[in-house]
């Protein structure tokens, strides 16, 4: 596997693990997430990193298939360029429903 692509895949995994680490000491539920500005902003930042890494991966090698890669990149763009329209509900849905799937898929790519 290309070294840059492998690095970006690890960046994605690290960002997902960092988001998960936010919930070690607090309940992993929407109301807790919504009330904690730092957790929300840190989660958004990590989703930006994930989206940028995926954008680099699919730009470098279009044969790599990652579920919802384009939607993740679009979400990254929305956070950055449409920051005033970012929905806590959508971000929470990504954290709860989509990141675990992405984590499994990336781990499979890396053979972990």
N, C-alpha and C positions, 0 to 999 in steps of 0.2 A: 504494500500500500504506500502511496505517495506520502512523504514525510509531512508536508504541509497539511494535507487532508487529515492525517492521523492527529496532528496537533490540534486542528480545529474540532475534531470529534472529541478529543479530551477536554477542550474548552467547553463544549456543550455539556459533557458529563459533569464537569466541575461546577458549572452554573446551576445545573439541576440539583446537585448535592448541596450547594450553598442555599438554594431556596428551601430545600428540605430541612436544613439546619436551623432555619428561622423558627421552626415549630418544635424544637426540642423542649423548650421551657414554657411554651404557651400552647393552648389547645389549637388543633388544626381545624378550625371552623371559620365560616365566612364572617361572622360578626366580630370575632377576634381580629381577623385579617383587616377588615374594613376600618376598625377603630385604631389600628396601629400604622400611622403614616410612614414610619421608617421601614417597616416590613413591606408595605405596599410599594414604596419607591425602590427599595432594594430588589424586590421581586421584578419590578418593571425593568430595572437595569440589567438584571440577569437574563430576562427574556430578550432584551435588546442584544446582548452578547450572543445568545443562542441564535437569534435571527441573523445576525451579521456572520457568524461562523457558517451557518447553513448557506447563506448567500454566496460566500466564498467557495464553499464545497461544490455547490451546483454550477457555479460559474467556471470552476476549474475542470470539473469532470461531470458532464451531464448524464453519464450512465449510472451514477450513484443515485439510487432511489431511496428516499427517506419519506415516510408517510407525512403528508401535509407540509412538506418543506416550503412550498410557495406560500401557503397560508401563514406559516411561522414568520417568514421574511416580511410578508405584508403586515403582520402584527407589529414587528419591529419598526417598520416604517411609520405605522400609525402612532406608536408610542413617541417616536422622535419628532415626527412632523405634525401630528395631530394630537399633541399632548393634552389639549383641552377637551378632547372627546374620548379619552380613554375611560373605559367602564370598569369599575371594580368587579362587577359581576362577571364580565368576560375574562378579566385577568385571573380571577379566582377559578373560573371554569378551566382555564388553561393549566393552572397549577394543579388542580385536583384531578382532572380527567385526561389531559393530553401529555403532560410531562412524564408521568410514569410509563406511558407507551413509548415515548421518544427515548427515555432512558434505556428501556429494554432493547429497543432497536439499535441504538448507538453501541450499547454493550455487546450486542451480537456482532456488529460490524468489527469491533475491536477484538472479538474473541474472548471477552471477559465474562 
